Amino acid sequence: MKTKSQIIFATFIALILGFSHISAIAQNPTARVQVIHNSADNAAEFVDVWLDDVLLIDNFEFRSATPFIDAPAEQEFKISIKDSDSKSATDPLWSQDYTLEEGASYVLVANGIVFPDGYNPVKPFNIYVYPLGRETAADPSNTDVMIFHGSTDAPAVDVVEIGLGAGTIADDLSYGSFTNYLELPTNDYILDIMDDKGEVSVQKFAVPLESLNLQGVSLVTVASGFLSPQMNNNGASFGLWVALPSGGKMIPLPIYEPTSRVQIIHNSPDLNAEIIDVWVNDSLVLDNFQFHTATPFVDFPAEEDFTISITDRESNNPLNPIWSETYSLDENKTYVLVASGVISTQSYSPAEPFNIFVYDMGQEMSMQNGFTDLMVFHGATDAPTVDIIEQGNESVLTIDDLSYGDFSGYIELPTKDYIIDVKDQNRENTVKSFYVPLETLELNNYSIIAVASGFLNPALNNNGQEFGLWVALPQGGSLIQLPAFQPATTARVQVIHNSADLAAEVVDVWLDNVLLLDDFTFRTASPFIDAPADQEFTISIAGPGSSSPDNPIWSQNYTLQADEKYILIANGIVSPNGYDPVKPFDIYVYSMAREEATNPSNTDVLVFHGSTDAPTVDIVEVGVGAGTIVDDLMYGDYAGYLELPTDNYRLAVRDETGSTTVAEYEAPLAALGLDNYAITIVASGFLNPSNNEDGPSFGLWVALPEGGTLVELPLVTSVLESVLDKNSISVFPNPATSVVNINYTLLEDSFVNIDLYDITGTLVQTTTPGYILKSTQTNSIDISTLSSGIYFLRIAAGNMITTRKVNFLN
């Protein structure tokens, strides 16, 4: 028979070799034992454990456990606890005699305080014995859990399972007590450690049996450490730690701190709530929280009641709040909380009471890559129920019947810029329109919240913030105001180049930083185009080939009125020398322009004096006897529109006395087919080119509303009696195909010339019959190579020039 010391030595060797069963070494009666070190005394962090005179466990560390091992049974032995690195079992810190029953299984927990100084309360060190230990679960599909209360400063507690709703699993568990094994399905649980009345939660812990793959295992959970470390030599904090049957370092159960994600948006327009403090229970979470700002999404406690209190900005505590409410949030949900409404009962109409509106399906980013998820909250107290739609595309962005306090839910939008209308719920009236520049603001993959904010009628609401839409980003900060959308206001503009300075023959015209007219040539005109109205812009004249409006030849700021029509004539001299007189370059503006005649049977004619060396003039119609139609027209002046029946006229340009004729010009309005046109005739060029760098000669030129090269009015070279019978002229066939014929009668012998012009005024063909005796003549012109369209035949004979319109079909 082996001696007692041999058995002890065999046990020690077994521990060193991995705690294998020693039945092969010793056949004496044994019991199974696991030892757990749970003494939180700093002096006992590492201890030696002696079994009689044999060092059983060397440097046994706090919160570690032996595996289950065989220990001698049916005979008394002494366990002694000594400092680490001890040499013998004499003078132990603590010792106790034990006798184990053969075949039993024990859990021994070393617990309590060795040295009392600095600990409150002092629970003396002891080894607590549980004689019904298990190494495996009774049912292989379960996990068996025993709980030991080993926290010296913790009261008696209830242990309540709150994750799956199992309820109280340990009632009135006091210090030094074990529960029986709980045979639990292997799930993940949540334990709430509460006072023995089940009213106050001490701490919550996650028990992840399933996550840790503990099916079929039996384990010991010990309450360990101090609730108040500062009262206990700053020892280890309270927690639940798990000893597995295989021993080793114990496993800490994670503290269960359920959270949700929360963003808070301040949207209360009440002037008394412009800056507030926000308290959660007794903690100041938002100090001086400003109107139109938002927090980022942050973690917030979940699964417990808490109180939000709103106080003024100078508060020191949440007592006597302006407003308060109790909430409980669900774990792992994402919330948006919008503070809205008014605190004051007077000066606001309607007085929607202050509240915090909660949305429990918040998002911190878009659901799809390449999108922006937008939610709208109606927080404008005096705004009606509204619909929100994208202009021109209701299928992409539509929100119906959004009332005060409502969230729309998220809409997944491709990240681009939108224009939206906020309309009444019948969609009959637009409350306001806004730009939503998602792409411009680089909000790709964002989730954002637009709050309707402020007042439609500030005068009835303490002159508060005007109605608008403001956007909260997930990272918080100042809200972004969406710009109100106003349809772009425009004016209609035609630009005419009439500067005869050779240095300005070809120019670039810039509108702010946009090249409006590239290589704009003298005696050409733009068509009427839309130009920005109700805002100042700069027109800059630069040389041809310019890349920017910097260092222009000339520039000037303008502001056009919406829906008006303008003619802008570039005129005058750029060069400092070589011109006499020098009329400085300028753009002359006429603000009552027309694109068509006021009467469809008329041609409306605007006259502009743009000849720098021509005197003040009268224009006298001498063809049909209309007389003076423009009186005392000075350089740079416009004569208002003449509403003329569409006929062929002759215009005599005379000095301001009307006695001296400068020149006469044909104005063949009928022949040119200008019914219902509004045109501009400009006096252009120089009366004396030799004094003006041999520049272009004086003439009258016509700008049509569709723009292009100006049309020169024919100069009448003689004022003698006409030699051409105007009434005899006929053109046939009309329309013509390959050949057109002109029949006319000469009243006197005369030189005859026939010119053919296209619709733009470009000379395309000349026929010269030469000197013809008094007679009736027919001349044929080959037009087979010309394109289809409207053309004009100009017949000159002696002092007579007349024009006929013909249509070619080739």
ZAMARGU-4260 file (C-alpha; in steps of 0.2 Angstrom, whole numbers, plus 5000, padded with zeros to 4 digits):
<rodrens>
0) 5000/5000/5000 | 5006/5017/4995 | 5010/5030/5009 | 5000/5046/5011 | 5016/5056/5005
5) 5018/5045/4990 | 5000/5049/4985 | 5002/5068/4988 | 5018/5067/4978 | 5009/5057/4964
10) 4996/5071/4964 | 5009/5085/4962 | 5018/5076/4948 | 5001/5073/4939 | 4998/5092/4940
15) 5015/5096/4933 | 5012/5084/4919 | 4996/5091/4913 | 4984/5086/4927 | 4981/5068/4920
20) 4972/5056/4930 | 4983/5047/4943 | 4973/5032/4945 | 4987/5022/4936 | 4999/5029/4949
25) 4989/5027/4964 | 4975/5015/4968 | 4970/5023/4984 | 4952/5031/4985 | 4951/5048/4976
30) 4939/5063/4972 | 4939/5075/4958 | 4944/5093/4962 | 4945/5109/4953 | 4953/5124/4962
35) 4948/5142/4957 | 4958/5157/4963 | 4946/5172/4966 | 4954/5181/4980 | 4954/5199/4974
40) 4966/5204/4988 | 4981/5212/4980 | 4992/5203/4992 | 4985/5186/4985 | 4987/5190/4967
45) 5000/5176/4966 | 5000/5162/4979 | 5007/5145/4982 | 4995/5131/4986 | 5002/5117/4997
50) 4994/5100/5000 | 5001/5095/5017 | 5020/5097/5014 | 5019/5096/4995 | 5019/5112/4984
55) 5003/5108/4974 | 5001/5124/4964 | 5016/5136/4962 | 5012/5154/4958 | 4993/5152/4957
60) 4987/5167/4949 | 4971/5177/4953 | 4957/5173/4941 | 4964/5156/4935 | 4959/5139/4939
65) 4966/5121/4939 | 4958/5108/4928 | 4948/5094/4937 | 4961/5083/4945 | 4961/5067/4956
70) 4964/5071/4974 | 4965/5059/4989 | 4949/5054/4997 | 4943/5047/5013 | 4958/5054/5023
75) 4962/5071/5030 | 4974/5083/5022 | 4979/5101/5024 | 4978/5114/5011 | 4990/5129/5015
80) 4990/5146/5006 | 5007/5155/5006 | 5016/5169/4997 | 5022/5164/4980 | 5040/5158/4979
85) 5037/5149/4996 | 5049/5135/5001 | 5038/5126/5014 | 5020/5125/5021 | 5025/5132/5037
90) 5018/5149/5043 | 5005/5150/5030 | 4993/5165/5026 | 4979/5153/5028 | 4976/5134/5030
95) 4962/5122/5032 | 4960/5103/5034 | 4949/5094/5022 | 4943/5076/5020 | 4935/5072/5003
100) 4923/5058/4999 | 4928/5045/4987 | 4921/5047/4970 | 4914/5064/4973 | 4918/5080/4962
105) 4922/5096/4971 | 4924/5114/4966 | 4935/5124/4978 | 4935/5143/4976 | 4948/5153/4985
110) 4940/5169/4990 | 4941/5184/5002 | 4953/5195/5010 | 4970/5190/5017 | 4976/5207/5024
115) 4962/5218/5031 | 4970/5235/5029 | 4962/5245/5015 | 4947/5234/5012 | 4929/5238/5016
120) 4920/5227/5020 | 4933/5214/5025 | 4927/5196/5021 | 4941/5184/5028 | 4950/5173/5016
125) 4942/5156/5014 | 4941/5141/5002 | 4923/5138/4998 | 4918/5121/4993 | 4905/5114/4982
130) 4903/5095/4983 | 4893/5092/4967 | 4905/5098/4954 | 4903/5093/4935 | 4915/5091/4922
135) 4902/5090/4908 | 4884/5095/4905 | 4871/5082/4911 | 4864/5083/4894 | 4876/5085/4879
140) 4865/5097/4870 | 4866/5109/4885 | 4878/5119/4894 | 4878/5118/4913 | 4882/5134/4923
145) 4885/5136/4941 | 4886/5153/4949 | 4897/5158/4964 | 4896/5175/4973 | 4914/5180/4977
150) 4913/5199/4977 | 4917/5204/4994 | 4908/5222/4993 | 4893/5216/4983 | 4876/5214/4991
155) 4865/5199/4990 | 4859/5199/4972 | 4847/5192/4960 | 4853/5186/4943 | 4840/5189/4930
160) 4841/5183/4912 | 4835/5197/4900 | 4841/5192/4883 | 4829/5177/4880 | 4817/5182/4893
165) 4821/5167/4905 | 4819/5178/4920 | 4826/5176/4938 | 4839/5162/4938 | 4847/5165/4955
170) 4837/5173/4969 | 4845/5181/4984 | 4862/5175/4980 | 4874/5181/4995 | 4892/5182/4996
175) 4901/5165/4998 | 4885/5156/4990 | 4884/5144/4976 | 4869/5141/4965 | 4865/5124/4959
180) 4870/5120/4941 | 4858/5128/4928 | 4856/5116/4914 | 4854/5128/4900 | 4851/5126/4881
185) 4867/5132/4873 | 4862/5149/4868 | 4869/5167/4870 | 4861/5175/4886 | 4861/5192/4894
190) 4862/5192/4913 | 4857/5207/4923 | 4864/5207/4941 | 4852/5216/4952 | 4849/5220/4970
195) 4840/5206/4980 | 4824/5216/4977 | 4826/5215/4959 | 4824/5234/4957 | 4842/5241/4954
200) 4853/5234/4941 | 4871/5232/4947 | 4878/5227/4930 | 4873/5217/4914 | 4884/5204/4906
205) 4883/5194/4890 | 4885/5176/4892 | 4890/5169/4874 | 4888/5151/4877 | 4884/5147/4859
210) 4897/5159/4852 | 4910/5151/4862 | 4905/5134/4857 | 4902/5128/4875 | 4889/5115/4871
215) 4891/5099/4882 | 4902/5109/4894 | 4899/5112/4912 | 4907/5128/4919 | 4908/5139/4935
220) 4904/5158/4934 | 4911/5168/4948 | 4906/5185/4953 | 4924/5193/4956 | 4932/5209/4961
225) 4925/5225/4969 | 4910/5236/4965 | 4920/5250/4973 | 4938/5247/4969 | 4943/5264/4977
230) 4937/5257/4994 | 4947/5241/4992 | 4965/5246/4988 | 4960/5250/4970 | 4959/5232/4967
235) 4951/5223/4952 | 4934/5229/4946 | 4918/5219/4948 | 4915/5206/4934 | 4909/5189/4930
240) 4922/5177/4926 | 4921/5159/4919 | 4931/5144/4924 | 4931/5130/4912 | 4933/5112/4918
245) 4950/5111/4908 | 4956/5125/4919 | 4968/5140/4914 | 4965/5158/4914 | 4947/5162/4918
250) 4936/5170/4904 | 4929/5187/4908 | 4911/5189/4902 | 4909/5205/4892 | 4899/5219/4901
255) 4883/5220/4891 | 4881/5239/4886 | 4867/5239/4873 | 4868/5254/4862 | 4859/5261/4848
260) 4865/5275/4836 | 4857/5292/4838 | 4858/5309/4829 | 4850/5324/4836 | 4844/5339/4826
265) 4840/5356/4833 | 4825/5362/4822 | 4815/5373/4835 | 4813/5390/4828 | 4807/5398/4844
270) 4819/5412/4848 | 4819/5407/4866 | 4826/5390/4861 | 4839/5396/4849 | 4853/5390/4860
275) 4849/5376/4873 | 4857/5363/4884 | 4852/5345/4882 | 4853/5333/4897 | 4852/5314/4897
280) 4847/5309/4915 | 4859/5319/4925 | 4873/5321/4911 | 4875/5337/4901 | 4877/5329/4883
285) 4875/5345/4872 | 4880/5361/4879 | 4874/5377/4870 | 4866/5367/4856 | 4862/5379/4843
290) 4847/5380/4831 | 4850/5373/4814 | 4864/5361/4820 | 4865/5342/4822 | 4876/5330/4832
295) 4885/5316/4823 | 4878/5299/4824 | 4884/5293/4841 | 4882/5277/4852 | 4867/5279/4865
300) 4862/5268/4879 | 4848/5256/4874 | 4836/5244/4882 | 4834/5256/4897 | 4824/5271/4901
305) 4832/5288/4901 | 4826/5305/4902 | 4830/5319/4889 | 4828/5336/4897 | 4829/5353/4888
310) 4835/5368/4898 | 4841/5385/4895 | 4860/5388/4890 | 4866/5393/4907 | 4859/5377/4916
315) 4869/5368/4929 | 4858/5353/4931 | 4842/5346/4922 | 4830/5352/4936 | 4816/5363/4931
320) 4818/5360/4912 | 4809/5369/4898 | 4804/5351/4892 | 4808/5333/4896 | 4803/5316/4891
325) 4807/5298/4895 | 4813/5286/4881 | 4819/5269/4879 | 4828/5264/4863 | 4830/5247/4855
330) 4847/5239/4854 | 4856/5240/4837 | 4844/5252/4830 | 4848/5269/4822 | 4838/5284/4827
335) 4835/5302/4821 | 4828/5314/4835 | 4822/5331/4828 | 4819/5344/4841 | 4805/5355/4834
340) 4790/5366/4838 | 4789/5381/4849 | 4791/5383/4868 | 4782/5400/4869 | 4763/5400/4870
345) 4762/5418/4863 | 4768/5427/4847 | 4768/5411/4837 | 4753/5406/4826 | 4750/5391/4826
350) 4759/5387/4842 | 4764/5369/4839 | 4771/5363/4856 | 4790/5359/4857 | 4793/5340/4855
355) 4807/5328/4850 | 4801/5318/4835 | 4809/5301/4834 | 4813/5291/4818 | 4819/5273/4822
360) 4825/5268/4805 | 4839/5280/4802 | 4854/5278/4791 | 4872/5283/4791 | 4875/5280/4773
365) 4866/5276/4757 | 4860/5258/4754 | 4867/5258/4736 | 4884/5263/4730 | 4882/5279/4719
370) 4866/5285/4727 | 4861/5297/4740 | 4847/5292/4752 | 4836/5307/4756 | 4823/5309/4770
375) 4813/5324/4773 | 4806/5329/4790 | 4791/5342/4791 | 4796/5354/4805 | 4789/5370/4799
380) 4775/5374/4812 | 4765/5385/4800 | 4767/5376/4784 | 4752/5365/4778 | 4753/5347/4773
385) 4764/5346/4757 | 4769/5336/4743 | 4787/5337/4737 | 4791/5333/4719 | 4806/5334/4707
390) 4803/5347/4694 | 4799/5338/4677 | 4801/5321/4684 | 4789/5315/4697 | 4794/5297/4695
395) 4811/5299/4703 | 4807/5310/4718 | 4789/5311/4725 | 4784/5313/4743 | 4765/5313/4746
400) 4755/5321/4760 | 4769/5326/4772 | 4762/5334/4788 | 4770/5343/4802 | 4780/5331/4813
405) 4781/5318/4799 | 4796/5309/4792 | 4795/5304/4774 | 4806/5289/4775 | 4822/5287/4764
410) 4821/5289/4745 | 4836/5282/4736 | 4842/5295/4723 | 4855/5294/4710 | 4868/5307/4716
415) 4865/5322/4704 | 4858/5339/4706 | 4839/5341/4708 | 4826/5355/4708 | 4811/5351/4719
420) 4795/5360/4722 | 4786/5360/4739 | 4768/5361/4734 | 4751/5360/4744 | 4744/5343/4745
425) 4733/5346/4730 | 4748/5351/4720 | 4739/5367/4714 | 4751/5379/4722 | 4770/5379/4724
430) 4775/5384/4742 | 4793/5386/4737 | 4806/5378/4726 | 4824/5373/4730 | 4840/5367/4723
435) 4845/5350/4730 | 4864/5349/4724 | 4868/5332/4729 | 4882/5330/4715 | 4889/5348/4718
440) 4890/5345/4737 | 4899/5328/4733 | 4886/5318/4743 | 4888/5302/4734 | 4885/5287/4746
445) 4878/5299/4759 | 4862/5297/4769 | 4855/5314/4773 | 4840/5322/4782 | 4832/5338/4775
450) 4821/5347/4788 | 4808/5359/4783 | 4811/5373/4795 | 4806/5391/4799 | 4790/5400/4796
455) 4780/5403/4780 | 4774/5419/4789 | 4788/5426/4800 | 4777/5441/4804 | 4765/5430/4814
460) 4779/5420/4822 | 4789/5433/4831 | 4798/5438/4815 | 4807/5421/4816 | 4817/5412/4803
465) 4810/5412/4786 | 4804/5395/4779 | 4817/5384/4770 | 4825/5367/4769 | 4840/5363/4779
470) 4851/5347/4777 | 4859/5337/4791 | 4874/5326/4786 | 4878/5311/4796 | 4894/5318/4803
475) 4883/5332/4811 | 4888/5351/4812 | 4879/5366/4805 | 4864/5362/4794 | 4866/5366/4776
480) 4853/5378/4769 | 4846/5372/4752 | 4846/5387/4740 | 4829/5393/4735 | 4826/5390/4716
485) 4820/5405/4706 | 4818/5401/4687 | 4832/5410/4678 | 4826/5427/4672 | 4832/5432/4655
490) 4831/5446/4643 | 4832/5445/4624 | 4848/5453/4616 | 4855/5456/4599 | 4873/5463/4597
495) 4878/5472/4581 | 4896/5476/4577 | 4897/5493/4569 | 4914/5499/4575 | 4923/5505/4559
500) 4940/5505/4567 | 4951/5493/4557 | 4959/5488/4574 | 4942/5481/4579 | 4937/5473/4563
505) 4936/5456/4571 | 4934/5455/4590 | 4929/5442/4603 | 4915/5447/4615 | 4915/5440/4632
510) 4900/5439/4645 | 4909/5438/4661 | 4920/5423/4659 | 4910/5415/4644 | 4915/5418/4626
515) 4899/5425/4619 | 4904/5429/4601 | 4920/5422/4594 | 4928/5432/4580 | 4914/5444/4579
520) 4916/5453/4562 | 4912/5471/4558 | 4895/5474/4550 | 4888/5457/4557 | 4875/5454/4570
525) 4871/5440/4582 | 4853/5434/4582 | 4842/5438/4597 | 4848/5427/4611 | 4844/5425/4630
530) 4855/5434/4642 | 4855/5434/4661 | 4843/5447/4668 | 4842/5455/4685 | 4860/5452/4689
535) 4875/5462/4684 | 4887/5455/4671 | 4902/5462/4662 | 4904/5463/4643 | 4922/5463/4638
540) 4929/5466/4620 | 4945/5457/4617 | 4955/5454/4601 | 4952/5439/4591 | 4959/5422/4597
545) 4958/5428/4615 | 4957/5414/4629 | 4950/5425/4643 | 4942/5442/4646 | 4958/5448/4655
550) 4966/5464/4648 | 4951/5468/4637 | 4951/5482/4624 | 4935/5488/4632 | 4923/5482/4646
555) 4907/5488/4654 | 4895/5482/4667 | 4877/5480/4663 | 4861/5474/4672 | 4846/5469/4660
560) 4828/5469/4666 | 4819/5452/4665 | 4808/5449/4649 | 4814/5465/4641 | 4822/5465/4623
565) 4838/5475/4620 | 4849/5480/4605 | 4867/5483/4609 | 4877/5491/4595 | 4896/5491/4597
570) 4902/5507/4589 | 4916/5520/4589 | 4935/5521/4588 | 4947/5510/4598 | 4963/5517/4591
575) 4970/5533/4599 | 4977/5540/4582 | 4972/5540/4564 | 4954/5544/4565 | 4945/5561/4565
580) 4935/5564/4574 | 4938/5551/4588 | 4922/5545/4595 | 4927/5533/4609 | 4922/5515/4607
585) 4906/5511/4617 | 4891/5499/4616 | 4875/5509/4614 | 4860/5501/4621 | 4842/5501/4615
590) 4830/5494/4628 | 4814/5493/4618 | 4819/5481/4604 | 4808/5471/4594 | 4810/5454/4585
595) 4795/5456/4574 | 4783/5470/4568 | 4769/5475/4579 | 4758/5473/4564 | 4761/5458/4553
600) 4758/5468/4537 | 4771/5481/4542 | 4790/5482/4544 | 4796/5490/4560 | 4812/5500/4557
605) 4824/5506/4570 | 4837/5518/4565 | 4854/5521/4573 | 4867/5534/4569 | 4884/5525/4570
610) 4895/5535/4558 | 4908/5544/4568 | 4912/5558/4556 | 4894/5561/4550 | 4884/5576/4557
615) 4867/5576/4564 | 4856/5571/4550 | 4838/5570/4545 | 4831/5555/4535 | 4818/5559/4522
620) 4808/5547/4513 | 4807/5553/4495 | 4801/5537/4486 | 4783/5537/4491 | 4783/5554/4498
625) 4782/5550/4516 | 4793/5565/4520 | 4805/5567/4535 | 4804/5551/4545 | 4819/5554/4557
630) 4823/5572/4563 | 4840/5578/4570 | 4848/5561/4573 | 4864/5563/4582 | 4879/5551/4583
635) 4875/5537/4595 | 4856/5540/4595 | 4842/5529/4591 | 4827/5534/4582 | 4812/5524/4589
640) 4804/5511/4578 | 4795/5517/4562 | 4780/5506/4559 | 4780/5506/4540 | 4769/5497/4528
645) 4780/5484/4519 | 4784/5494/4503 | 4800/5499/4494 | 4806/5516/4499 | 4820/5528/4495
650) 4829/5536/4510 | 4838/5553/4508 | 4851/5557/4521 | 4851/5576/4523 | 4859/5588/4535
655) 4850/5593/4550 | 4842/5608/4541 | 4835/5596/4528 | 4842/5607/4514 | 4858/5597/4509
660) 4857/5578/4503 | 4872/5568/4509 | 4866/5552/4500 | 4851/5543/4494 | 4847/5524/4497
665) 4835/5511/4492 | 4825/5503/4506 | 4817/5488/4496 | 4807/5481/4511 | 4794/5473/4500
670) 4806/5467/4487 | 4816/5459/4502 | 4800/5451/4509 | 4802/5459/4526 | 4783/5458/4530
675) 4781/5457/4549 | 4800/5460/4552 | 4808/5472/4564 | 4825/5478/4558 | 4838/5490/4563
680) 4846/5502/4550 | 4863/5508/4555 | 4873/5523/4548 | 4890/5515/4546 | 4907/5519/4540
685) 4915/5536/4536 | 4910/5551/4525 | 4928/5555/4523 | 4938/5538/4524 | 4954/5547/4520
690) 4954/5556/4537 | 4950/5539/4545 | 4963/5526/4540 | 4955/5524/4523 | 4941/5514/4533
695) 4925/5508/4525 | 4914/5521/4517 | 4898/5528/4524 | 4882/5518/4520 | 4866/5512/4528
700) 4866/5494/4533 | 4852/5483/4539 | 4853/5470/4554 | 4839/5457/4553 | 4833/5449/4569
705) 4840/5432/4564 | 4857/5440/4563 | 4871/5437/4551 | 4880/5449/4539 | 4872/5466/4538
710) 4862/5469/4522 | 4869/5485/4513 | 4855/5497/4506 | 4859/5501/4488 | 4865/5519/4485
715) 4856/5529/4472 | 4870/5536/4462 | 4859/5550/4453 | 4844/5560/4457 | 4839/5563/4439
720) 4822/5557/4432 | 4820/5538/4431 | 4824/5530/4414 | 4816/5513/4420 | 4797/5510/4419
725) 4795/5503/4437 | 4778/5496/4433 | 4784/5487/4417 | 4796/5475/4427 | 4791/5457/4428
730) 4800/5441/4433 | 4795/5424/4426 | 4793/5410/4430 | 4792/5413/4448 | 4796/5400/4456
735) 4810/5397/4443 | 4820/5381/4441 | 4835/5382/4428 | 4832/5399/4420 | 4823/5415/4426
740) 4818/5429/4414 | 4817/5448/4418 | 4806/5459/4407 | 4807/5478/4408 | 4805/5494/4398
745) 4818/5508/4397 | 4810/5525/4395 | 4827/5532/4389 | 4843/5525/4382 | 4853/5518/4398
750) 4866/5507/4405 | 4858/5491/4413 | 4865/5480/4426 | 4857/5465/4435 | 4863/5458/4451
755) 4857/5443/4460 | 4858/5442/4479 | 4854/5427/4491 | 4843/5429/4507 | 4859/5434/4517
760) 4862/5449/4506 | 4877/5440/4497 | 4880/5444/4479 | 4880/5427/4470 | 4879/5432/4451
765) 4879/5448/4440 | 4872/5450/4422 | 4877/5465/4412 | 4866/5468/4397 | 4876/5484/4394
770) 4870/5500/4386 | 4852/5498/4379 | 4842/5509/4368 | 4825/5515/4374 | 4815/5499/4372
775) 4807/5484/4380 | 4819/5471/4385 | 4819/5453/4391 | 4835/5446/4399 | 4837/5427/4404
780) 4848/5422/4418 | 4855/5404/4421 | 4851/5398/4439 | 4854/5380/4436 | 4869/5379/4448
785) 4861/5389/4462 | 4853/5381/4477 | 4834/5382/4481 | 4829/5397/4491 | 4823/5415/4491
790) 4834/5427/4480 | 4833/5445/4476 | 4836/5453/4458 | 4843/5471/4459 | 4840/5480/4442
795) 4850/5496/4440 | 4846/5507/4425 | 4852/5525/4425 | 4846/5533/4440 | 4834/5519/4444
800) 4837/5504/4455 | 4823/5492/4459 | 4823/5475/4467 | 4812/5460/4465 | 4810/5444/4475
805) 4811/5427/4466 | 4810/5409/4473 | 4822/5396/4465 | 4817/5377/4466 | 4833/5367/4460
</rodrens>
